[in-house]
Amino acid sequence: MCFPVSVCSLSAGLNDRTVMSASWDATACMWKLDGSTEPSLTLSGHQGAVWSAIQLPSGDIVTGSADKTIRVWDKEGQFQRTLTGHTDCVRGLAATSSNEFLSCANDATVCHWNATVGTCLSVFYGHSNYIYSISVFPGAGVDSFVTSSEDRTVKIWQNGECRQTVTLPAQSVWSVACLQNGDFVTGSSDGIARVFSADPSRQAEPILQEQFASEVAHTSMAAKQELGGVKISELPGMGALCEPGYSDGQRKLVRDGTDVFCYSWSAADKEWVKIGDVVGASGGTQATSGKQLYNGKEYDYVFSVDIEDGKPPLKLPYNCDEDPWFAAQTFIHDNNLSQLFLDQVANFIVNNSKQNVPLGTKDSSPEFCDPFTGGNRYIPPGSSGRPDLANVADPFTGASRYVPSYGNGVPDSPAGGGTSSTSLSSATLDNCPLKPYFPQKTYLRFDQANLSVILEKLLEFNRSTGDGIHKVQDSYLEGVIKLAGADATANPLYMQVLKQLLQWPQDIVFPVLDIVRLAVRNAEINSDLCSGIMGDQLIGHLQRFLVSHSLTANQMLSLRILCNMLSHPEGEALAIRHKDYLLSVVFDITPPFNKQMQIAISTLLLNLAVAFNRTRDSLSRARAVVASSVILPRLSDSEALFRGLVALGTLIWDADTLQDKTELIESVNSSKEIVTLLDKLSAGSSMDKVTQCAAQVSALMQV
């Protein structure tokens, strides 16, 4: 069998001559080694690459994915449940008993799980970077296992604690496997496999052990991994090594004159072991360190990648001592981009970071790249490492990049008539230099969704409700999900079930809200949900989810429902009827809130601005200007700021009379916060759309 993308891992199945495979195509397969070229089972459902797949002694199958989740399947391949808990890609799995297993992840944690009930039993902390691999000693189960990591170490765990840390003379320890005799073997980025043993009779000759210790001690380490802004003069001297460490693997930086060394405490030998020289410096400001700060970590480069019109650029962080292909893979996973563009992103990194030489590199002994993502990975003949992309344009700048027809972005030029958001040409910009961003004429909607994931979550929550009040037949849920489709019809039975589901408890109602958010885009369903007493009941439901103590996900989805329902006349009329309440929502939701919440709030404000201008409602327009002045200083996300600025500009631009416009401008000027914000944003040097729009609002206020 030839896979279209990389196979990440292989593991033995429960039955003889069976093998589990995990692949970048987001599937895991069971294979029978009987000459067949097709898998006996294919497990699909993950939203990212599957990094690991194992079969437990019970027969259940467990898969771990780049989508940060673990899935459990029965031996027939039927999906059972999703386990969540890791905050980054799940990289490795290891069975510990009939129905329990361990997982390791890029979040630097190890979790112990019960597959039958789907609960996390314990979490192990110790590594300081990605954990790539995990293996259990034969017969030991959860009581004794080993892990390997990007922090250059293998850790040996016993009875829930790290008992020993082995540092290797390589940056990445890709894999570790326990052997039947109690030894373990490692594979690392320096291209060497090493076997470690607790049995003196199988240990290497003293001269080889000394050579290994010397290699570890002389391994150069980039200071940015260890110093983090600490001044060398403030580090302790060599005398600090007289004090014993408090845990195995504890690291300590010490200085000898102007040289800095890193030592690790060995609990077994009760001594500090030198593991590297610290070269270079980091920390402080970008001006003093040459680094850029992103998400609390310093990088040599933070590239801005423009993926989609109407959306802020994505950030691509990179350090010169990283493998470009691994950085590219991380970027693809974090932003849910197509795997087709791995080589393109990696080559972009290589081409734009040529001038910088990694700190502490040694040309005489180059390390090998990750065989899954690196430049030395296997590339089938004639494939160039990816499918034929001759007809595929650059996803970042090309004409075929993804641009949603009803996306989340604000149009780059004034919209025409109509009731829904449209994708607009910027050809008119040259002819209207004063108002390329406002007045906005059409409503914006939130359209993107994964219906299969929503249905899966509905079915999961429906099974867990445990009472006859909220539970419905699974077949009804499959009908309800159809209401969210583009060609939906207002089926009376499924509409009634949807209204019943809106009464679900706060902690499980969010997939129902997501269906309503999608369903109100349909004119027939919009009329059913938003007309007359049904519309008032819908607002009543949303009020329950928009209170300050409600879950953030419920608040955000309720705001999106309000935005989408405006796209049809009945929903627009409902919003106008409850305009005072909707404005109070904008006023009352206060920070801290995440990017999605900010965009939802500012989009509702923008859509209300469009509605008030359509109805020539001067009083509501004035209240919306006040709301804009209040909410804009609370926003930090660039897209949310942009939408808020378009809303403010739209409200002022479409004032009915010069006196009305003057009063609106005076209202804005009375808020010191908004005036300061406009001055700050319009004075920016980047000339992005936020800067331009802020400058246009400021200019409008001078009219």
Residue pairs with C-beta under 8 A, 6 or more apart in sequence:
1 31
1 37
1 38
1 39
2 380
3 23
3 25
4 25
4 387
5 23
5 24
5 25
5 339
6 23
6 24
6 372
6 377
6 378
7 21
7 22
7 23
7 24
8 22
8 23
8 24
8 49
8 50
8 51
8 52
8 372
9 21
9 22
9 51
9 52
9 53
9 92
10 19
10 20
10 21
10 22
11 19
11 20
11 52
11 53
11 54
11 55
12 18
12 19
12 20
12 55
13 19
13 20
13 30
13 31
13 55
14 55
14 56
14 57
14 59
14 75
17 32
17 33
17 34
18 30
18 31
18 32
18 33
18 40
18 55
19 30
19 31
19 33
20 28
20 29
20 30
20 31
20 53
20 54
20 55
20 61
21 28
21 29
21 31
21 39
21 53
22 28
22 50
22 51
22 52
22 53
22 63
22 64
23 29
23 49
23 50
24 49
24 50
24 339
24 372
25 49
25 339
26 44
26 46
26 47
26 48
26 49
26 50
26 65
27 42
27 43
27 44
27 46
27 50
28 42
28 43
28 50
28 53
28 61
28 63
29 39
29 41
29 42
29 43
30 39
30 40
30 41
30 43
30 55
30 61
30 77
31 39
31 40
32 40
41 61
41 76
41 77
42 77
43 53
43 61
43 63
43 71
43 73
43 77
43 79
45 71
45 79
45 456
46 63
46 65
46 66
46 67
46 69
46 71
47 65
47 67
47 336
47 450
47 453
48 65
48 66
48 67
48 68
48 89
48 333
48 336
49 65
49 66
49 89
49 333
49 339
50 63
50 64
50 65
50 66
51 64
51 65
51 66
51 89
51 90
51 91
51 92
52 63
52 64
52 90
52 91
52 92
52 93
53 61
53 62
53 63
53 64
53 93
54 61
54 62
54 93
54 94
54 95
54 101
55 61
55 62
55 75
55 95
56 62
56 95
56 98
56 99
56 100
56 101
56 115
57 95
57 97
57 98
57 99
58 98
58 99
58 115
58 116
59 74
59 75
60 72
60 73
60 74
60 75
60 80
60 99
60 115
60 116
61 72
61 73
61 74
61 75
61 77
62 70
62 71
62 72
62 73
62 93
62 95
62 101
62 115
63 70
63 71
63 73
63 93
64 70
64 90
64 91
64 92
64 93
64 103
64 105
65 71
65 89
65 90
66 89
66 90
66 333
68 84
68 86
68 87
68 88
68 89
68 90
68 105
69 82
69 83
69 84
69 86
69 90
70 82
70 83
70 84
70 86
70 90
70 93
70 103
70 113
71 79
71 80
71 81
71 82
71 83
72 79
72 80
72 81
72 82
72 83
72 115
72 118
73 79
73 80
74 80
79 456
81 118
81 460
82 118
82 456
82 460
83 113
83 115
83 118
83 120
85 111
85 120
85 123
86 103
86 105
86 107
86 109
86 111
87 105
87 107
88 105
88 106
88 107
88 130
89 105
89 106
89 333
90 103
90 104
90 105
91 104
91 105
91 106
91 130
91 131
91 132
91 133
92 103
92 104
92 131
92 132
92 133
92 134
92 147
93 101
93 102
93 103
93 134
94 101
94 102
94 134
94 135
94 136
94 145
95 101
95 136
96 102
96 112
96 136
96 141
96 142
96 145
97 141
97 142
99 114
99 115
99 116
100 112
100 113
100 114
100 115
100 121
100 141
100 142
101 112
101 113
101 115
102 110
102 111
102 112
102 113
102 134
102 136
102 142
102 145
103 110
103 111
103 113
103 134
104 110
104 111
104 131
104 132
104 133
104 134
104 147
105 111
105 130
105 131
106 130
106 131
108 125
108 127
108 128
108 129
108 130
108 131
108 149
109 123
109 124
109 125
109 127
109 131
110 123
110 124
110 131
110 134
110 147
110 157
111 120
111 122
111 123
111 124
112 120
112 121
112 122
112 123
112 124
112 142
113 119
113 120
113 121
114 121
122 160
124 157
124 160
124 162
126 147
126 155
126 157
126 162
126 165
126 249
127 147
127 149
127 151
127 153
127 155
128 149
128 151
129 149
129 150
129 151
130 149
130 150
131 147
131 148
131 149
131 150
132 148
132 149
132 150
132 172
132 173
132 174
132 175
133 147
133 148
133 173
133 174
133 175
133 176
133 177
134 145
134 146
134 147
134 148
134 176
135 145
135 146
135 176
135 177
135 178
135 184
136 142
136 144
136 145
136 178
137 144
137 145
137 146
137 178
137 182
137 184
138 178
138 180
138 182
142 160
143 158
143 159
144 156
144 157
144 158
144 159
145 157
145 178
146 154
146 155
146 156
146 157
146 176
146 178
146 184
147 154
147 155
147 157
147 176
148 154
148 173
148 174
148 175
148 176
148 186
148 188
149 155
149 173
150 171
150 172
150 173
152 167
152 168
152 170
152 171
152 172
152 173
152 219
152 275
153 165
153 166
153 167
153 168
153 173
153 249
154 165
154 166
154 168
154 173
154 176
154 184
154 186
154 196
155 162
155 164
155 165
155 166
155 249
156 162
156 163
156 164
156 165
156 166
157 163
162 247
162 248
162 249
163 248
163 267
164 248
164 249
164 266
164 267
164 268
165 248
165 249
165 264
165 266
166 196
167 216
167 264
167 273
167 275
168 186
168 188
168 190
168 194
168 216
169 190
169 212
169 215
169 216
169 218
169 219
170 188
170 189
170 190
170 192
170 219
170 367
171 189
171 321
171 367
172 188
172 189
172 367
172 370
173 186
173 187
173 188
173 189
174 187
174 188
174 189
174 370
174 371
175 186
175 187
176 184
176 185
176 186
176 187
177 184
177 185
178 184
179 185
179 195
181 197
181 199
181 202
182 197
182 198
182 199
183 195
183 196
183 197
183 198
183 199
183 202
184 195
184 196
185 193
185 194
185 195
185 196
186 193
186 194
186 196
187 193
188 194
189 367
189 368
189 369
189 370
190 365
190 367
190 368
191 367
191 368
194 212
197 203
203 209
204 212
213 273
216 273
216 274
216 275
216 276
217 273
217 274
217 275
217 276
218 276
218 277
219 275
219 276
219 277
220 276
220 277
220 279
220 359
220 360
220 361
220 362
221 262
221 275
221 276
221 277
221 278
221 279
221 360
222 279
222 280
222 282
222 319
222 321
222 358
222 359
222 360
223 260
223 278
223 279
223 280
223 281
223 282
223 359
224 280
224 282
224 283
224 291
224 298
224 319
224 359
226 251
226 253
226 262
226 278
227 253
227 260
227 278
227 281
227 282
227 283
228 282
228 283
228 298
229 282
229 283
229 284
229 289
230 253
230 283
232 255
232 258
232 260
232 281
233 255
235 253
235 254
235 255
235 260
236 252
236 253
236 254
236 255
237 254
237 255
237 256
238 254
238 255
238 256
240 252
240 254
241 252
241 254
241 263
241 272
244 265
244 270
245 252
245 265
245 267
245 272
246 265
247 265
247 267
248 265
248 266
248 267
248 268
249 264
249 265
250 264
250 265
251 262
251 263
251 264
251 265
251 275
252 262
252 263
252 264
252 265
252 272
253 260
253 261
253 262
253 263
253 278
254 260
254 261
254 263
255 261
259 277
260 277
260 278
261 274
261 276
261 277
261 278
262 274
262 275
262 276
262 277
262 278
263 272
263 273
263 274
263 275
264 272
264 273
264 275
265 271
265 272
265 273
266 272
266 273
279 359
279 360
280 359
280 360
281 289
282 289
282 291
282 298
283 289
283 291
283 298
286 292
286 293
289 298
290 300
291 298
291 299
291 300
292 298
292 299
292 300
292 301
292 302
292 317
293 299
294 302
294 315
294 317
295 317
297 317
299 317
299 318
299 319
300 318
300 319
300 320
300 353
300 356
301 316
301 317
301 318
301 319
301 320
301 349
301 352
301 353
301 356
302 315
302 316
302 317
302 318
303 315
303 316
303 317
303 318
303 348
303 349
303 352
304 313
304 314
304 315
304 316
305 313
305 314
305 315
305 316
305 331
305 396
306 313
306 314
306 396
306 397
307 313
307 314
307 335
307 337
307 395
307 396
307 401
307 402
308 401
308 402
308 403
308 404
308 407
308 409
309 403
309 409
309 412
310 407
310 408
310 409
310 410
310 411
310 412
310 639
311 407
311 408
311 409
311 639
312 637
312 638
312 639
314 331
314 335
316 327
316 331
316 345
316 349
317 327
318 324
318 327
318 349
318 353
319 327
319 358
320 353
320 356
320 357
320 358
320 359
321 358
321 359
321 360
321 361
323 369
323 370
323 373
323 374
323 375
324 346
324 347
324 349
324 350
324 353
324 375
325 342
325 343
325 346
325 369
325 370
325 373
325 374
325 375
325 377
326 369
326 370
326 373
326 374
327 346
327 349
328 342
328 343
328 345
328 346
328 348
328 349
328 373
329 342
329 372
329 373
331 337
331 345
332 338
332 339
332 341
332 342
332 345
337 345
337 395
338 395
340 386
340 387
340 389
340 392
341 395
342 373
342 385
342 386
343 384
343 385
343 386
344 394
344 395
346 375
368 374
368 376
369 375
369 376
369 377
370 377
371 377
371 378
377 385
379 385
392 400
393 399
393 400
393 401
394 401
395 401
395 402
403 423
404 423
404 447
404 448
405 422
405 423
405 447
406 420
406 421
406 422
406 445
406 447
406 521
407 421
407 423
407 447
407 448
408 444
408 446
408 447
408 448
408 599
408 603
408 639
409 639
410 437
410 440
410 444
410 606
410 639
410 642
410 643
410 646
411 421
411 422
411 423
411 424
411 440
411 442
412 424
412 426
412 429
412 436
412 437
412 689
413 424
413 425
413 426
413 427
413 428
413 429
413 432
413 436
413 437
414 428
414 432
414 435
414 436
414 437
414 438
414 439
414 440
414 441
415 421
415 422
415 424
415 440
415 441
415 442
416 422
416 424
416 441
416 442
417 441
417 442
418 441
418 442
419 442
419 443
419 566
419 567
419 568
419 569
419 572
420 442
420 443
420 445
420 567
421 442
421 443
421 444
421 445
421 567
422 442
426 436
428 436
429 436
434 696
434 699
434 700
435 649
435 653
435 696
436 692
436 696
437 645
437 646
437 649
437 689
437 692
437 693
437 696
438 646
438 649
438 650
438 653
438 693
438 696
439 613
439 649
439 650
439 653
439 654
440 606
440 609
440 610
440 646
440 647
440 650
441 610
442 610
443 563
443 566
443 567
443 572
443 607
443 610
443 611
444 563
444 603
444 606
444 607
444 643
445 521
445 563
445 564
445 567
446 517
446 560
446 563
446 564
446 600
446 603
447 518
447 521
449 484
449 514
449 518
451 481
451 484
451 485
454 481
454 484
454 511
454 514
454 515
455 477
455 478
455 481
457 511
458 477
458 480
458 481
458 501
458 511
458 512
458 515
459 474
459 477
461 504
461 508
461 511
462 471
462 472
462 474
462 477
464 508
465 471
465 504
465 505
465 508
470 501
470 503
470 504
470 505
472 497
472 500
472 501
476 493
476 494
476 497
477 497
479 491
479 493
479 494
479 497
480 494
480 497
480 498
480 501
480 515
481 515
482 488
482 491
482 494
483 490
483 491
483 494
483 495
483 498
483 515
483 518
483 519
483 522
483 525
484 514
484 515
484 518
484 519
485 518
488 519
488 522
488 524
488 525
489 522
489 524
490 522
490 524
490 525
490 527
490 528
495 525
495 528
495 529
498 512
498 515
498 516
498 519
499 537
501 509
501 512
501 515
502 509
502 512
502 513
502 516
502 541
503 541
504 512
506 544
506 545
506 550
506 551
506 554
507 551
509 545
509 554
510 551
510 553
510 554
510 557
513 545
513 554
513 557
513 558
513 561
514 557
516 529
516 538
516 561
517 557
517 560
517 561
517 564
518 564
519 525
519 526
519 529
520 526
520 529
520 530
520 561
520 564
520 565
520 567
520 568
520 571
521 564
521 567
521 568
523 568
526 565
526 567
526 568
526 570
526 571
527 568
527 570
528 534
529 535
529 538
529 565
529 571
530 538
530 565
530 568
530 570
530 571
530 573
530 574
531 570
531 574
535 570
535 571
535 573
535 574
535 577
536 574
538 565
538 574
539 574
539 578
539 581
542 558
542 561
542 562
543 581
544 550
545 551
545 554
545 555
545 557
545 558
546 555
546 558
546 559
546 585
546 589
548 588
548 589
548 590
552 593
552 594
552 597
555 589
555 597
556 596
556 597
556 600
559 585
559 597
559 600
559 601
559 603
559 604
560 600
560 603
562 575
562 582
562 585
562 604
562 607
563 600
563 603
563 604
563 607
564 571
565 571
565 572
565 574
565 575
566 572
566 575
566 607
566 610
566 611
572 611
572 614
575 582
575 607
575 608
575 611
576 611
576 615
576 617
579 608
579 611
579 612
579 617
579 620
582 604
582 608
583 608
583 620
583 623
583 624
583 627
585 604
586 601
586 604
586 605
586 608
586 627
586 630
586 631
587 627
587 630
587 631
589 597
589 601
590 634
591 634
593 601
595 637
595 639
595 640
598 635
598 636
598 637
598 640
599 637
599 639
599 640
599 643
601 631
601 635
601 640
602 631
602 635
602 639
602 640
602 641
602 642
602 643
602 644
602 647
603 643
605 624
605 627
605 628
605 631
605 643
605 644
605 647
606 643
606 644
606 646
606 647
606 650
608 620
608 624
608 647
609 621
609 624
609 628
609 647
609 648
609 650
609 651
610 650
612 620
612 621
612 624
612 651
613 621
613 650
613 651
613 654
616 656
618 655
618 656
618 660
621 651
621 654
621 655
621 660
621 664
622 663
622 664
622 667
624 647
624 651
625 648
625 651
625 652
625 664
625 667
625 668
626 667
628 644
628 647
628 648
628 651
628 668
628 674
629 648
629 667
629 668
629 671
629 673
629 674
630 671
631 644
632 641
632 644
632 645
632 648
632 674
632 677
633 673
633 674
633 676
633 677
635 641
635 644
638 688
638 690
641 681
641 690
642 689
642 690
642 693
645 681
645 690
645 693
645 694
645 697
646 693
648 668
648 697
649 693
649 696
649 697
649 700
651 664
652 661
652 664
652 665
652 668
652 697
652 700
652 701
653 700
655 661
655 664
661 703
665 701
668 674
668 675
668 701
669 675
669 701
677 694
678 694
678 697
678 698
678 701
679 698
681 690
681 691
681 694
681 695
682 691
682 694
682 695
682 697
682 698
684 690
684 691
684 694
685 691
